[in-house]
Structure formats: structure tokens, C-alpha cells
Amino acid sequence: MLGGAAPVARLELDFTSLRSAKGLIQICITADAQHFPDCKGDARALTRSIPAGTRAVTFDALPVGGYAVAVIHDENGNGKLDTMMGIPREGFGFSRNPAIGFGPPKFGAARFALDGQGGTQGIRMRYLL
């Protein structure tokens, strides 16, 4: 008996509250809590950089499962989240828009299920400075 291909789905991310169209939006999509929120070291993570003027992006053929998304509005295009005394100077956002305390939310607070029907995550960008 031949095994079928793993089910896949489409994920759309919609960004709101971007304060400008300058720079890039850096996106990290991971299914692994150990690599959230930056995706570093996660060979299966999906990362993208798109122009900050883009208000939505679609990812096709993601395996069905649980994911969390972290987004940075890299306004100066230097490839990282700039901080001042540990406080982000650039915008950030997460799937499910969890409450923000000190540091990023836990993976579980941003995790959502992507099923065969696909899904949309509205990500509200936040700016502290």
C-alpha cells in the first residue's frame, strides 16, 4: 500500500497597525516551541522578508499542524529587532495577538492550529517606542 502525501494547507497573514511602509517585515513561522520567536536553528521553520508596504502574505502548502508566528517590522532594514535598554524600538507582532509582558509571549500563547481548510492570522503590530 502506498502512503499518501501529508496534508497541506494555505496560511494567510494579515498585518494591521504598521506605522510606516519603511523597511521590511521579517516573518518567522515555526511548529517548534524551542525555536520561537526567532526561528534560529530550526531547519523546518519558514522565514521570509517582505516589503513593509505589504499588508498581507500567503504561504501555500504548509503541512497541517500547530504553528506560531512572530513578526518584526525592521524599519531600518538591518535584519534584526533594534532595542534600547531591552525595549524594542521597532514593531513586533505575534499570531493570536497575545498579551505582552516582559519579553515575548510563550509559544503556547501564539500557537494556532492549521487544518486542511487553511487559515488566516491577523497580526496587530505593536510599537513601544
N, C-alpha and C positions, 0 to 999 in steps of 0.2 A: 504494500500500500504506500502510495506516495503522500508525503506530508504537504499540506497546503502552505502557501506563503502566510507569514504573520500578518494579521490585520493591521491596516494603517488608516490614518485619519488626517484631516486638514485642521490646522490651528491658525486662527486669525488673531493678531494682537492689534488693538486699537489704543492709541495714545491720546490722552487728554491732559490739559493744563501745561503743555510745553510753553515756557516763557519766551522762547525765540526759535528761529529756524537756523541759528548759527550752529556749526559743528556737526557732530554725529550722534546718533543714538546707538549705543552699544547694547546688544541683547545676549543674554545667557539663558538657555533652556536646558535644564538638567532633570534627570529622574533620580539622581543620587544625592542624598542629604549631605554627604561628606564633601561635596563639591559645590555647595550652594553658599553664597550667592555669586561667586566669581567664575565658576566652571574650570578653574585651573586644575590641571591634572586629570580631567575627566575626558577620556578618549571618545566617549559616546555622547558628550554634550554637543549641543548645537549653538554656535555663536555666529553673530552677524553684526556688521556695522552698516548703518543706512544713514542717508542724509537726514538731519533733524527736521527738515521741512516735511518729511514723510509722516503722515498721521496714522497709517495702518500698514501692516505687512502680513503676508500669509506664508505659512510653512506647509508644504504638501508632503504627504507620505511619512508622517511621524508614526512610529509604532504606537499602538493603543497602550495606554498605561497612565501612571501618575507622574506629573511634572510640576516644577516650579520655575517661574520666570523672574529674572532680575534684569533691570534696565537702568542704564546710566545715560544722562544727557551730557555728553562730553563736549561742552560748548567750545572749548579751545582746541579740540582735536588732538590732544596729546596721548590718547589711548588709555587714560586712567581717570578715576574719580579724584578730583582735587579736593583737599581738605584744608581747614585752618584749625589748628589745635584739636584735631579729631572730628571736627564738624564738617560735613560735606559742603563744599562751595558750589557744587554743580547738582543738577537734578537727578533724582533716582525714583524708581517705582518697582513694584512687585506684583505678580499675579495675585488675584483675590484682594488686593489693596489692604493688607493687614495693618493694624495699628503699629506705629513706630515708636519705640522707646529708645534706649541707648543701644546703638548698633543695629544691624539688620535683623529682620524677623527670622524666626526659626523656619526651617524648611517646611514643616507641617503647617504653618500659618499661611504659607504661599502655595501649598500643593493643591492641585486640582486634578480631576480625572478626565482623561481624554478618551472618549469611547469611539466606536466606529462611525458615529454620526458627525464626528468632528466637534469643534467648539470655538468660541470666541472669548478672549480675555480682554476686558477693558482695563488698561493700566493708567492710573492717575499719577502724573509726575508730581514730585514734591521738591520744594526748594527751601532750605533752611537759612541760607544767607543770600 
